[in-house]
Amino acid sequence: MPPPSTAAAAAVSSILLPTPPPALSFHTASLPPIRRSASAASSRLVLARADAAGARGEGAETVFFDGGAHYGDLAANLLLGLTLLWLPLTLAAVSRAFILRYRFTSRRVTVVSGLSGADRTDFPYSSVTSVVVVPRFIGEWGDIIITLRDGTKVDLRSVPRFREVADYCRSMAAAEGSLASQ
């Protein structure tokens, strides 16, 4: 067999040599800032101003809770997902963990879902008529069911610190004067 030509050897060696990655540039869009308290870096739960002035929209919007589903819900469902019977509920828990985000501020409740975060639901505390909690897994996390003035029920599943968040939602709705007596 004759030795390979130098042109063929050069073509093969150019294929085998790695090429440098292209230069990437990122352009970030600035979002309007939401003021947080000084302890916001250490905890996801931030105490906010719960007075009527903050509920009416005077002053800056302050975040009370910003987070997703409780990680214990995901872990418990992954363990139970080893059985084929529990597999659909495991898939639901995985989607909740990676897709849902809840935000309770001094003005409104926001639920962001969808892979790109495009599905967003906002409603003010003035439209809340009742807040019901359902504990899950010995009270580590729970569901919050918020009934709006038009009869819509918003179900927030696997909320961490759900009792504190529900109490905050009730106090803000009471400050707005929209909470029905239970």
C-alpha positions in Angstrom: 0.0 0.0 0.0 1.5 3.4 -1.0 2.0 6.1 1.7 -0.8 8.7 1.8 -0.3 11.9 0.0 0.5 15.0 2.0 -2.7 16.7 0.9 -4.8 13.8 2.2 -2.8 13.8 5.5 -3.3 17.6 5.9 -7.1 17.2 5.3 -7.3 14.5 7.9 -5.2 16.4 10.5 -7.3 19.5 10.0 -10.5 17.5 10.8 -9.0 16.1 13.9 -7.7 19.4 15.3 -10.2 21.2 17.6 -11.5 24.5 16.5 -11.8 27.3 19.0 -15.3 28.2 20.2 -16.9 31.3 18.7 -16.9 34.4 20.8 -20.3 34.9 22.6 -21.7 38.2 23.8 -24.7 38.4 26.1 -27.0 41.4 26.2 -29.1 41.6 29.4 -32.3 43.5 29.6 -32.8 45.5 32.8 -35.9 44.7 34.8 -37.6 47.1 37.2 -36.1 46.5 40.7 -38.3 45.3 43.6 -37.0 46.5 46.9 -36.2 43.8 49.4 -35.3 44.1 53.0 -31.7 43.7 54.3 -32.3 40.1 55.3 -33.5 39.0 51.8 -30.1 37.6 50.9 -30.2 35.0 53.7 -33.8 34.0 53.5 -36.5 33.7 50.8 -39.1 34.8 53.3 -38.9 38.5 53.7 -41.1 40.4 56.2 -42.9 43.3 54.5 -44.8 46.3 55.5 -48.3 45.0 56.1 -50.0 48.3 56.8 -52.9 49.7 54.7 -50.7 52.3 53.0 -48.5 49.5 51.5 -51.6 47.5 50.5 -53.1 50.5 48.7 -50.1 50.8 46.5 -48.4 53.8 48.1 -44.7 53.5 48.2 -42.5 50.7 46.8 -43.6 47.2 46.3 -42.0 44.9 48.9 -41.6 41.1 48.4 -42.8 38.9 51.3 -42.3 35.5 49.6 -40.7 34.6 46.3 -40.1 30.9 45.6 -41.3 27.7 44.0 -42.7 24.4 45.2 -41.2 22.9 48.4 -38.2 20.6 47.6 -39.6 18.0 50.1 -42.6 17.5 47.8 -40.2 16.7 45.0 -38.0 14.3 47.1 -41.0 12.4 48.5 -42.6 12.0 45.1 -39.3 10.9 43.6 -39.0 8.2 46.2 -42.6 7.1 45.8 -42.1 7.3 42.0 -40.0 4.1 42.2 -43.4 2.3 42.1 -45.1 2.4 38.8 -48.4 3.3 40.5 -47.1 6.6 41.8 -45.3 7.6 38.5 -47.9 10.1 37.2 -47.8 12.0 40.6 -44.0 12.0 40.4 -44.1 13.7 37.0 -46.5 16.3 38.3 -44.2 17.0 41.3 -41.2 17.4 38.9 -43.1 19.8 36.7 -44.2 21.8 39.8 -40.6 22.0 41.1 -39.1 23.3 37.8 -41.9 25.3 36.3 -44.0 27.0 39.1 -42.9 30.2 41.0 -45.0 32.1 43.5 -44.5 35.7 44.6 -46.4 37.5 47.4 -45.7 41.2 47.5 -47.3 44.1 49.4 -49.6 44.8 46.4 -50.4 41.5 44.6 -50.0 37.7 44.3 -48.1 36.5 41.2 -48.0 32.9 39.9 -45.5 32.3 37.1 -45.6 29.0 35.2 -44.6 27.5 31.9 -41.2 26.5 30.6 -40.3 30.0 29.6 -42.2 31.8 32.4 -44.6 33.3 29.9 -47.8 32.1 31.7 -48.2 34.7 34.4 -51.2 35.4 36.7 -51.4 38.5 38.8 -54.2 39.5 41.1 -54.4 42.2 43.8 -55.4 41.5 47.4 -58.5 43.5 46.9 -59.9 40.7 44.8 -59.3 38.0 47.5 -62.4 36.8 49.4 -61.0 33.8 51.2 -57.8 31.9 51.9 -57.8 28.2 52.9 -54.7 26.1 53.7 -54.3 22.3 53.3 -51.3 20.9 55.1 -49.3 18.2 53.4 -46.6 15.7 54.7 -47.0 16.4 58.5 -47.2 20.1 57.9 -43.9 20.7 56.2 -45.5 22.2 53.2 -49.0 22.8 52.1 -51.5 24.0 49.5 -53.1 27.4 49.6 -56.5 27.9 47.9 -57.4 31.5 47.3 -60.9 32.4 46.2 -61.3 35.6 44.2 -64.2 37.9 44.0 -65.4 36.5 40.7 -65.5 33.0 42.1 -62.2 31.8 40.6 -60.2 29.5 42.9 -56.5 29.7 42.6 -54.7 26.6 43.9 -51.1 27.1 44.9 -49.6 23.7 45.5 -46.6 22.7 47.7 -46.0 26.1 49.1 -43.2 26.2 51.7 -44.0 28.0 55.0 -47.6 28.0 53.8 -49.1 29.0 57.1 -47.0 32.2 57.3 -47.8 33.0 53.6 -51.5 32.4 54.0 -51.6 34.6 57.2 -49.8 37.3 55.3 -52.3 37.0 52.4 -55.2 37.2 54.8 -53.8 40.2 56.6 -53.3 42.1 53.2 -56.8 41.2 52.0 -58.2 42.3 55.4 -56.3 45.6 55.0 -57.9 46.0 51.6 -61.3 45.3 53.1 -62.1 42.4 50.7 -61.7 39.4 52.9 -65.1 37.7 53.7 -65.6 36.8 57.3 -65.1 33.1 57.8 
